[in-house]
Amino acid sequence: MRIPAALFWVLLVLALVELRSEILLLLQNFTWTGLFYAVGHHKLASLVLVLSPWWLLAAGRPSRSGRF
């Protein structure tokens, strides 16, 4: 299943906006506890950020029509 490019960018921007304060805090004072807190309390936004490189790579591949 392919995700349209506009939807992908909207999801990515929303994930970054949700994690904005956590990212700023981690940049100022990185701790593993802070990182685990951010990932644990923002699961969907973290998942979008982790999967975004895969979506970008998959967008460049031709679709396999006729195969499931």
RAPE-V875629 format. One record per residue. N is the residue number from 0. PSI is psi in whole degrees, -180 to 180 (none if undefined). OMEGA is omega as a letter, one per 30 degrees, with the letter a starting at -180 (* if undefined). NEAR is the number of other C-alpha atoms within 8 Angstrom. Layout:
n: [N	N]
psi: [PSI	PSI]
omega: [OMEGA	OMEGA]
near: [NEAR	NEAR]
//
This chain:
n: [0	1	2	3	4	5	6	7	8	9	10	11	12	13	14	15	16	17	18	19	20	21	22	23	24	25	26	27	28	29	30	31	32	33	34	35	36	37	38	39	40	41	42	43	44	45	46	47	48	49	50	51	52	53	54	55	56	57	58	59	60	61	62	63	64	65	66	67]
psi: [126	140	130	148	-40	-42	-39	-48	-36	-45	-42	-44	-42	-38	-42	-36	-41	-37	5	-51	-37	-41	-43	-42	-40	-34	-35	-42	92	129	150	-35	-42	-40	-46	-35	-47	-45	-40	-34	-8	61	-46	-44	-39	-40	-41	-44	-38	-37	-9	-39	-37	-42	-40	-41	-38	-26	-26	-14	147	148	149	85	142	-5	148	none]
omega: [a	l	l	a	a	l	l	a	l	l	a	l	l	l	l	l	l	a	a	a	l	l	l	l	l	l	l	a	a	l	l	l	l	l	l	l	a	a	a	a	l	a	a	l	l	l	l	a	a	a	a	l	l	l	l	l	a	a	a	a	l	a	l	a	l	l	a	*]
near: [2	4	6	6	6	6	8	9	8	8	9	11	8	9	13	10	7	9	11	8	7	8	8	8	9	11	7	6	6	9	7	6	6	9	10	8	8	10	9	7	6	10	8	7	12	10	8	11	11	7	8	9	8	7	8	8	8	7	8	6	6	5	4	5	4	4	4	2]
//
